[in-house]
Amino acid sequence: MSEMASRPPAGSRRCPRLGGPVDFRYCLRAAGQGRACFKILDCWWEIFDVTEYIRRTMGEDELAALAARRPQPKVTSLVEIIRRARQRLEGDPRPKDRGSSGKMDPEDPGGQS
């Protein structure tokens, strides 16, 4: 296989998870999670030799982990999102007035306080 075929493309492709265009670098970082997206092999195999690229740049162990990784069930991921949102709200209550934050008081939608 030629060297060019094992390099990531410069363009982007539609992400089935996000619904919009993303470039390969985004998939390598999976939106800041520090690991490649679990769908990277499925999404890019027709564009270039993504398997060889991952093997060469990240190693056999990471390639095996990517091949074995599966997404969380939707319900599990939604429960996790809700849990994290609750933690944020409990740790960072919203201000009651506009004050210096510029946020509105939910009890006074007209800003008349």
RANOR-V439569 format. One record per helix or strand of 3 or more residues. SS is the DSSP state (@ for helix, = for strand). FROM is the first residue (numbers start at 0). TO is the last residue. If there is no record, write none. Layout:
BEGIN
ss = {SS & SS}
from = {FROM & FROM}
to = {TO & TO}
END
This chain:
BEGIN
ss = {@ & = & = & @ & @ & @ & @ & @}
from = {3 & 11 & 20 & 23 & 39 & 49 & 59 & 73}
to = {5 & 13 & 22 & 28 & 43 & 57 & 67 & 90}
END
